[in-house]
Amino acid sequence: MKLKNIKDVKKFISVLDECKRDVYLKSPQGDVFNLKSSLSQYIAIGRLLEENGDNLEMFADDQADEALLIGFLMELAKEDSESGK
């Protein structure tokens, strides 16, 4: 899943906390961050807020977690379209 426009960082972390298994963020340079780790979350959030934030991909070990994350991303996309972005 490509990440784009994560503006509500608290909600994003809340969704990550709901995930049962590991969730990873991968950069174009090959860096992989386990988003279930608090330290990795801080580093990954920094990457999301950088200019290349749209180039990051997220992977989940569990299909239910992946569905939860896709739902979150779809909600963000809907909010963006409703606000005219």
C-alpha positions as CSV (number, residue, x, y, z in Angstrom):
1,M,0.0,0.0,0.0
2,K,1.3,3.4,-0.9
3,L,1.0,6.0,1.8
4,K,-0.2,9.5,0.9
5,N,-1.1,12.6,2.9
6,I,-1.2,11.2,6.5
7,K,-2.2,14.4,8.3
8,D,-3.7,12.9,11.4
9,V,-0.7,11.2,12.9
10,K,-2.4,10.4,16.2
11,K,-5.2,8.5,14.4
12,F,-2.6,6.7,12.2
13,I,-0.8,5.5,15.3
14,S,-4.1,4.6,16.9
15,V,-4.9,2.4,13.9
16,L,-1.4,0.8,14.1
17,D,-2.0,0.0,17.7
18,E,-5.2,-1.8,16.8
19,C,-3.2,-4.1,14.5
20,K,-2.5,-7.6,15.9
21,R,0.7,-8.4,14.1
22,D,3.6,-6.4,12.6
23,V,3.2,-3.6,10.1
24,Y,6.1,-2.4,8.1
25,L,7.0,0.8,6.3
26,K,9.5,0.6,3.4
27,S,11.3,3.5,1.8
28,P,12.5,3.6,-1.8
29,Q,16.1,3.3,-0.5
30,G,15.2,-0.1,1.1
31,D,14.9,1.0,4.7
32,V,12.2,-1.1,6.5
33,F,10.6,0.1,9.8
34,N,8.4,-2.0,12.0
35,L,5.6,0.3,12.9
36,K,4.6,-1.7,16.0
37,S,7.8,-0.4,17.6
38,S,7.5,3.0,19.2
39,L,11.0,4.1,18.2
40,S,10.4,3.0,14.6
41,Q,7.1,4.9,14.6
42,Y,8.9,8.1,15.4
43,I,11.4,7.6,12.6
44,A,8.7,6.5,10.1
45,I,6.5,9.5,11.0
46,G,9.5,11.7,10.2
47,R,9.8,10.0,6.9
48,L,6.1,10.4,6.2
49,L,6.3,14.2,6.8
50,E,9.4,14.6,4.5
51,E,9.1,15.4,0.9
52,N,9.3,11.7,-0.2
53,G,6.5,10.6,2.1
54,D,4.3,9.7,-0.9
55,N,7.0,7.1,-2.0
56,L,6.7,5.0,1.1
57,E,4.9,1.6,1.1
58,M,3.3,-0.1,4.0
59,F,3.0,-3.9,4.5
60,A,1.1,-5.9,7.1
61,D,1.8,-9.5,8.2
62,D,-1.9,-10.1,8.8
63,Q,-4.8,-9.8,6.3
64,A,-7.1,-8.4,8.9
65,D,-4.6,-5.7,9.8
66,E,-4.2,-4.9,6.1
67,A,-7.9,-4.5,5.8
68,L,-7.9,-2.2,8.8
69,L,-5.2,-0.1,7.3
70,I,-6.8,0.1,3.9
71,G,-10.0,1.2,5.5
72,F,-8.1,4.0,7.3
73,L,-6.4,5.1,4.0
74,M,-9.7,5.0,2.2
75,E,-11.3,7.2,4.9
76,L,-8.4,9.7,4.4
77,A,-8.9,9.7,0.7
78,K,-12.6,10.3,1.1
79,E,-12.0,13.2,3.5
80,D,-9.5,14.7,1.0
81,S,-12.0,14.5,-1.8
82,E,-14.8,16.0,0.3
83,S,-12.5,18.9,1.2
84,G,-11.6,19.5,-2.4
85,K,-8.0,18.4,-2.4
